[in-house]
Amino acid sequence: MKRLLASAGLMAVLLGSAASAETLKLVEVITSPERTEVLKGMVDGFKAANPGVDVEIVSVPWGQAFETVATMIAGGDIPDVIEMPDTWQALYADQLMALDERVAGWEHGATLTQKTVDMGKLANGKITMIPYGFYLRAMFYNKKLLAEAGVAEPPKTMDEFMAASEAVSKLDGKYGYCLRGGPGGTNGWIMMAAVMNGTNEFFTEDGKSRINEPGSIAGLQFLMDLYQKGYAPKDSVNWGFNEIVAGFYSGTCAFLDQDPDALIAIAERMPAEDFAVIPMPVGPAGKAFPTIGFAGWSVFNSTEHADDAWNLVAYLSSPDSNATWAKRVGVIPIHQGADQDPFFKTDQFKGWFEELNSPNYIPTIMPTYLEQWGYFTSTILKDSAQEALLGQKTAQELGDEWAAFLTEEYGKWKAKQ
């Protein structure tokens, strides 16, 4: 009887422990099979270091991520920790935990770069995100295709870029440019508008959007011309990240503007001697404005496990974890001194570091402080840009539509300051 009671008591303890074990929900939104496996490995390390805390990873495909997460939150299915894109930061800022005090007391808080801290505060002046790295656009080019098309040097200017794209597109079954006409295509449109307009300022002093200024319209038309003249694949009007990267490493198209995350898949499938990365071509003003973006880890303030949720973010953001993540997913790391890692001191990263170190390349930070910027990029811009590519809108109509929306949103933001 005593043995039975003891066994029953032990079972009760075990069941009680299982019942009291915490489970954190971590939502991943910029997904691919490779990066999900990296995240799982890092989370396994966290769980090993934090017995009694489990983590459920929910991976949401990027193409449906904005709508899916919004539906989850509206329905009360709010995650503890989320991979937060910069374009959503302002929208959810009031629902995110301010991490300033926790970062100040964190053993690795002092080694975060200033850009990391600044970007984490971008939405409302508080650290609502620990960025996990930065995405900076530069231009991949296929050396073999350029040589075959008779293009002697990779393009340095927008005119040379258009000419080289035309030359490659004359080859049978080949195209100049891997156009991202589907989900996530915002950066291409913004960069084209800025480089031809000679500025990456989004608004005038009186609060009007500059996306429909004559130079910006010329930039929108430039991208439309690449597609409509047949210098980009016909189905690229629907291409997202995976399609444009595959279009490049398969040799379908010669040029791809992308962040370091594209380097991973490309380097696995192309010999290093067949491609290189150069700065974005400059426009009439002699400058280019490559977009710089970021994503990171945020904690919703509705979590019932605030300490463990922060501990998970801190673990994922530690120097060792961040170095692993940066190398595997393709971002510039967040801790001071990471640039001295031999991994980043290679020819493959030269294009990005040249952009960071030359006055001719001015990184563009998206106006993610606008509350509806995420909706604009995920829905309005994508749908209307596809209409323009297909000839259903002119560049002027496209710019005017975007300018009206952005000017109104800027006015709303300004009124709150």
N, C-alpha and C positions, 0 to 999 in steps of 0.2 A: 504494500500500500504506500509506504513512504517513497519507494522507488517510482511508483506511478505518479504520486503527487509531485515528486522532484522533476520527473519528465514533463508533467503538465505545466509546472512552474517555468521550466526552461523554455517550453514551447511558447508560453505566454510572453516571456521576455523577448524571444526571437521575433514573435509576431509584433510585439510592441515596438521593437527596434525597426522592423520593416515599415510599420505604419508611420513612424516618426521620421524616417529618412526623407530628406528633401529632394525634390526634383525640380531643376531649373529648366525652363524652356528657352532654348536658343534658336532664333530664327535666322537662317542664312538666306540672303536674297540675290547675291551676285554669284550664281552657281555654275559649276561645271563638275564633272565626275572627279577630276584631279584635285581641284581645290577643296571639294567636300571631304576627300580622303585625308588631305593635310589637316583640315579642321578637326576631323574625328581623332587623328593622332594626337593633336594638341589637347583636345578635351579629355582624352584618355589619361594624359599626363596630369591634368588638373584633378581628375577623379582619384587617381592614385595618391595624390598629395592631400586630398580632402575626403577621407573616408566618411561615408554617410551622406554624401552629396552626389546625386545623380544628375546627369544632363541629358535632356532630350533635344536632339538636333532636328529641326524642321527646315528642309531645303525647299525653297520656292524658286521656280524658274524665273529669271530676270524679266522675260517678256510679259509675264503676268504678275510680277511681284507687287507693283504699286497697288493694283486693284485688290489682289489677294490679301495683302497686309491691312489695307484699309477696311476690308470686310471683316477680317479677324478682330480688329480693334473695335469696330462698331458693334460687333456681336459679343464683346466682352471677353474674347479669347486673346488676352493681351500677353505677349511673351515677357519673360523676365529680362532677357538680354536680346538685343537685335543687332544685326549687321546694318549699320545706318549709312546709307549713301548721302553724300553732301547735298544732293538735290531734295532730300526729304527733311533735312535737319530743321529748317525753320517751321515746317508744317507741324512737326511733333515736339518742338522744343519745350512747350509748356507741360508736356506729359513725360518728359525725361528727367531723371534724377540729376541734380547739379553735383558734379564730382570734384569741385574745387578743393574742398577740405580733405577729401580722401586722397587726391593726387598730392597735395601738400605734405601729407603724412606718409606717403608711399616711399619705399626705399629707392625706387627707380624714378620718382617724379622729377628729380633734379636733372636727370640726363635727357629728358625729352627736349627735342629741339624747339626753338621759339615758334617756328612755323607750325609745329604740331599743336602747341598750346593755343596759338592764335586761331587755327582752323577749328579746334575743338570748341572755341568760344564764339564762333562766327554768328550763330543764330540769335543769341540774346545776351551775349556778354558773359555767360557762365559756361563752364566746361560741361557740355551735355553729351560729349562724345570724346573718346580717345581714338583719334585717327590711327589706322594701322599702316599707313603709308600713302604715298602720293603717286598719282598717275599724270604723266606729262607727255603730251603728244609730240612725236617726231615722225620722220618719214622712212619707212622701210622701202628698199628698192631691190629688184631682181637684176643682178649684174648680167646674167646670161641673156635675158630678154632685151635689155637695153642694147647690148652688143649686137644681137641678132637684128634689131631694128635700126642699127646704124647710129645710135645715140652715143656720142663719145664720152660725155660726162653726165653724172647725175644732175638734175636741175637745181639751180640756186634761186631762181626767180619764178614767179607765177607764170609768166609767159613761157619760160623754158619748160615748166611742168606741163602746160597744156600741149606744147609742141611735142614733147617726149611721149605723152599719153596718146596723141594722134599717131605718132610713128609706130608705137607698139601695136596699136589697134589695127594696123594694116596687115599684121601677121595673121595667118590663118588660125582662127579660134582663140586669139589672144586679145587682151584688153589692157588699156593703160592703167585704170584706177579701180580699186576695190571699194565701191561706194557702199556706205552703210545707210541705206534708205529706210530700213525698218527700225525696230526698237533700239534706243540708245544712240540715235544719229545726231543728237543735238550738237555735239562738239564740232562736227564737220561744218555745219551751217554757220555756227558762231565764228569759227576761225576764218572761214572764207569771207564773211562779211567784214570782220575786223581787219584782215590783211589788205583788202582792197580799199577799205575806208581809211586806213592809216592810223587807227586808234582802237583800243579795246575798251574804251569807256562805254558803258551801257546806256547812260543817261546824260542829258545836257544839264547845265546848271539850273534850268527852270523845270527839270523833272521829266523831260520828254525822252522817249526811247530813241536811240540812234540807229535802230535796226532798219529803218526805212529811209535813211539818208542816201544820197546818190551813190556814194562809195560802197555802202553796205548792199544796196540793190545790185551793184555790179558784182559783188562777191556771191550773192545768191544766184545770180545769173550764171556765173562761172561754174558753179556746181551743177546747175541745171544743164548747162552746155555739155559738160563731161558726160552726162547720162544721155541726153537727147541726141548728141552727135555719135553715139555708139562707142564712146571711149570707156564705158563701164558696162558690165554684163547687163542684159535686159532684165533678168530676174533680181538684180541687186537692189531694185526698188523696195524689196522686202527683206533684204539681208540684215541680220544682226551681227553680233560679235563673232560667233562661231563661223558664220558663213564667210565673212570678209577675211578672217584669218586663214580659213581653208582655201579661199580663192587665191590668196597669196602663196601659201606654201605648195599648192598644187601646180603653180605656174600659170594659172589662168590670167592673172593680171600682174602688172609690173610694180605698181605702187600701192602702198597701204599706209595711211596715217593712223598710228596707234600708240598706246602706252606700253611700258615695259612688260605688262602682263601678256601681250601677244608674243613676246620673244620666246616664251617657254615652249609653246606648241611649234613655233616656226623652227627653233633651234633643234628640236627633236626630229624634224622631218626634212630639213634642208642642210646641206653641208655649209659650214661657215663661210667658205670661199665663194658661195653662190649669191650671197645677199649681204647688205650692209644697212646701217641706220644713219641717216643724215638729218640735219635740222630742217624744219619746215621751210618751204620756199618763201622768200620775202616778196612783198608787194611793191606798188609804186613808191611808197615812202621809204623803201629800203629796210623795212622791218617786218617781222612776223610775230604773231601773237598766239603761240601754242597754248591750248587750254591746259590748265592744271587742275586736277580733281582729286578727290579723296573719298574714302569711306572709313568706317571705324566701328567701334563697339560702344553701344549705349545701353543704359539700364532704364526701363520704364519705372516711373515712381509709384506705380500701382503694385509692384512686386511685394510679396509677403516675405521675401528672403533677401532683403537689401544687402546685408553683409556678404552673404555667399555670392550674390549676383555681382557685387563689386569685386570680390576675390577672383571670380571667373574672368572678368574684364582685365584685372591686374595681371593675372597669369598669362592671358593671351597677349598682353601688351608688354610683357617683360622683355629685356634686351634679347635673351636667347630665343624666346618664342617668336618675337617680332622678326628677328633675323631669319629664322626658318620660314616664316610666312612670306616675308618679302622676297626671298629667293625662289620660293615655289610658286607664288601667284603673280610676281612681277610688279613690285612697287618699290619706290624709294623709301628706305627705312626711316623710323621716327626718332631714334636715339642718336645723340652726339657721338661722333667717331665711327659710325657705321660705314661711312664712305671710304674708310681705309681698309675695309674688308677686301681681300684679293678678288673675291667674286665680282665686285662692282668695278674693279680697276682693270677692265678689259676693253678691247676694241668695240665689242657689241654695245657698250653703254656710252660710247663717245658722243653720239648724236644728242643724247639727252643732256649730258654734262656740258656740251658746247652751248646748248640752249640756255642752260642755267648760268653759264659764266660769260656770255657775250651780251653786250648792250643792244645788239640788233634783234634779240629775241626776248620779248616781254611776256612772261606767263600771264595767262588770263584766268582769273578766278570768277566762276559763275556767280550771279547774284542770288545765291541760295538763301539769303536773308528774306527774300520775298516769300510770303506764306504759300502762294500758289505756284511757285516755281516748279515743284515736282509734278504738279498736274499739267503745267504748260509743256514741260519737256516730254512727259510720258504719253500725253494724249494730243493736245492741241498741235504742237509742233510736228509730231510724227505724221498725223493724219493730213494736215494741210501741206506739208512738204511732199508727201507722196502724190498728192493731187497736182502740185506744181511740176514734179518730175514727169508726170504723165500728160502734161500739157493742158491741164484743166484750170490752172491759175497762172498768171504772169508773175514774174519776180516782184514787180511793184505791188501787186495785190497781196502777195505773200508777206512782204515786208510791212505793208500797211496793217494787215490783220494782226501780225505779231506785235507791232508797235502800239496799237490800240490797247491790247491786253496788258502789255508790260508797263505802259505809261500809267494805266489805272492801278495796277498792283503796286507800282512804286509810290504813287500818291497815297495809297492806303498805308504802306509801310512808313512813309515820311510823316504822316499824320500822327503815328504812334510814338515818334521819337521825342 
